[in-house]
Amino acid sequence: MMMKSVVVVAFLVALSAAPALAGEIFGTLSEGTKPVDAGVKVEISIAGKSYAGETDKFGSFRLIVKEKGKCTLTVRYKDQSPSFQLVSYDKAARYDLVLEATDGKYSLRRK
């Protein structure tokens, strides 16, 4: 009985440590004051790897990035691909971003 308890505790500790090895990058994406539609592609590139996701109906996105450090978030929006430099940490980091059009070309900035 004691051995089963030790195994269960070890398993639970290992499970809870796994998410600590990865950082979460989440936030919202809007165009002006309105959130973008659901399904806008969002991609984070770091150290030769990429992590992809898309926005939900509120313009929110969430990606788990295993590596830490400087990375690039790219948005696929209206046949354009504006990008934004950010940092991935051990813990969650929130980035609320705004798409701005200047002379028909989109760019991203932090809210």
BELDA-V251468 format. One record per pair of residues at least 12 apart in sequence whose ideal C-beta (glycine too) atoms are under 8 Angstrom apart, sorted by the first residue. I is the first residue (numbers start at 1). J is the second residue. D is the distance in Angstrom with one decimal. If there is no record, write none. Layout:
# BELDA-V251468
i:I j:J d:D
i:I j:J d:D
This chain:
# BELDA-V251468
i:20 j:90 d:6.7
i:21 j:66 d:7.0
i:21 j:90 d:7.8
i:22 j:64 d:5.0
i:22 j:65 d:6.7
i:22 j:66 d:4.9
i:23 j:64 d:7.4
i:23 j:65 d:5.2
i:23 j:66 d:7.8
i:23 j:68 d:6.3
i:23 j:88 d:4.6
i:23 j:89 d:5.0
i:23 j:90 d:5.7
i:23 j:91 d:6.4
i:23 j:92 d:6.8
i:23 j:93 d:6.6
i:24 j:62 d:6.6
i:24 j:63 d:7.3
i:24 j:64 d:5.6
i:24 j:65 d:7.6
i:24 j:91 d:7.6
i:24 j:92 d:4.1
i:24 j:93 d:7.3
i:25 j:44 d:6.2
i:25 j:62 d:7.6
i:25 j:63 d:5.1
i:25 j:64 d:8.0
i:25 j:65 d:5.7
i:25 j:73 d:7.4
i:25 j:86 d:7.0
i:25 j:88 d:6.1
i:25 j:92 d:7.6
i:25 j:93 d:5.5
i:25 j:95 d:6.5
i:26 j:60 d:7.1
i:26 j:61 d:6.5
i:26 j:62 d:4.2
i:26 j:63 d:7.3
i:26 j:92 d:6.5
i:26 j:93 d:7.8
i:26 j:94 d:5.9
i:26 j:95 d:7.6
i:27 j:60 d:7.2
i:27 j:61 d:6.4
i:27 j:94 d:5.0
i:27 j:95 d:4.0
i:27 j:96 d:4.8
i:27 j:97 d:6.3
i:28 j:58 d:7.1
i:28 j:59 d:4.9
i:28 j:60 d:5.3
i:28 j:61 d:7.5
i:28 j:96 d:4.8
i:28 j:97 d:7.2
i:28 j:111 d:7.8
i:29 j:42 d:7.0
i:29 j:55 d:5.6
i:29 j:59 d:5.0
i:29 j:60 d:7.8
i:29 j:61 d:6.3
i:29 j:75 d:6.4
i:29 j:97 d:5.3
i:29 j:98 d:7.9
i:29 j:99 d:6.8
i:30 j:59 d:5.5
i:30 j:96 d:7.8
i:30 j:97 d:7.5
i:30 j:98 d:5.5
i:30 j:99 d:7.0
i:30 j:111 d:7.7
i:31 j:77 d:7.9
i:31 j:98 d:7.3
i:31 j:99 d:4.5
i:31 j:101 d:7.9
i:32 j:98 d:7.3
i:32 j:100 d:7.9
i:35 j:55 d:7.7
i:35 j:58 d:5.5
i:35 j:59 d:2.8
i:35 j:60 d:7.8
i:36 j:55 d:5.6
i:36 j:59 d:4.8
i:36 j:77 d:6.9
i:36 j:99 d:7.0
i:37 j:55 d:7.3
i:37 j:57 d:7.6
i:37 j:59 d:7.8
i:38 j:54 d:7.4
i:38 j:55 d:5.9
i:38 j:56 d:5.5
i:38 j:57 d:4.3
i:39 j:54 d:5.2
i:39 j:55 d:6.7
i:40 j:54 d:6.0
i:40 j:55 d:4.4
i:40 j:59 d:7.7
i:40 j:75 d:6.4
i:40 j:76 d:6.9
i:40 j:77 d:5.7
i:41 j:53 d:7.8
i:41 j:54 d:5.4
i:41 j:75 d:7.1
i:41 j:76 d:3.9
i:42 j:54 d:6.2
i:42 j:55 d:6.5
i:42 j:61 d:4.6
i:42 j:63 d:6.9
i:42 j:73 d:6.6
i:42 j:74 d:7.5
i:42 j:75 d:5.7
i:42 j:76 d:7.9
i:43 j:73 d:7.2
i:43 j:74 d:4.9
i:43 j:75 d:8.0
i:43 j:76 d:7.5
i:44 j:63 d:5.5
i:44 j:65 d:5.6
i:44 j:71 d:5.3
i:44 j:72 d:7.0
i:44 j:73 d:5.2
i:44 j:74 d:7.8
i:44 j:86 d:7.9
i:44 j:88 d:7.4
i:45 j:71 d:6.1
i:45 j:72 d:4.9
i:45 j:74 d:6.9
i:46 j:65 d:6.3
i:46 j:67 d:4.8
i:46 j:69 d:6.4
i:46 j:70 d:7.4
i:46 j:71 d:3.6
i:46 j:72 d:7.5
i:46 j:88 d:6.2
i:47 j:67 d:4.9
i:47 j:69 d:7.2
i:49 j:66 d:7.7
i:49 j:67 d:6.7
i:51 j:63 d:4.8
i:51 j:64 d:7.0
i:51 j:65 d:5.5
i:65 j:88 d:4.4
i:67 j:88 d:6.3
i:68 j:88 d:5.4
i:68 j:89 d:6.2
i:68 j:90 d:6.4
i:69 j:87 d:6.7
i:69 j:88 d:6.2
i:70 j:85 d:6.5
i:70 j:86 d:7.6
i:70 j:87 d:5.7
i:71 j:85 d:7.6
i:71 j:86 d:6.1
i:71 j:87 d:7.1
i:71 j:88 d:5.3
i:72 j:84 d:7.2
i:72 j:85 d:5.9
i:72 j:86 d:7.6
i:73 j:85 d:8.0
i:73 j:86 d:5.6
i:73 j:95 d:7.0
i:73 j:97 d:7.6
i:73 j:108 d:7.5
i:75 j:97 d:7.7
i:75 j:99 d:6.9
i:75 j:106 d:7.9
i:75 j:108 d:6.4
i:77 j:99 d:6.0
i:77 j:106 d:6.0
i:78 j:106 d:7.0
i:80 j:105 d:7.0
i:80 j:106 d:4.8
i:82 j:99 d:6.7
i:82 j:106 d:4.5
i:82 j:107 d:5.1
i:82 j:108 d:4.8
i:83 j:108 d:6.7
i:84 j:97 d:6.1
i:84 j:108 d:4.1
i:84 j:109 d:7.6
i:84 j:110 d:7.5
i:95 j:110 d:6.6
i:96 j:110 d:6.9
i:96 j:111 d:4.1
i:97 j:109 d:6.9
i:97 j:110 d:6.1
i:97 j:111 d:6.7
i:98 j:110 d:7.6
i:98 j:111 d:5.5
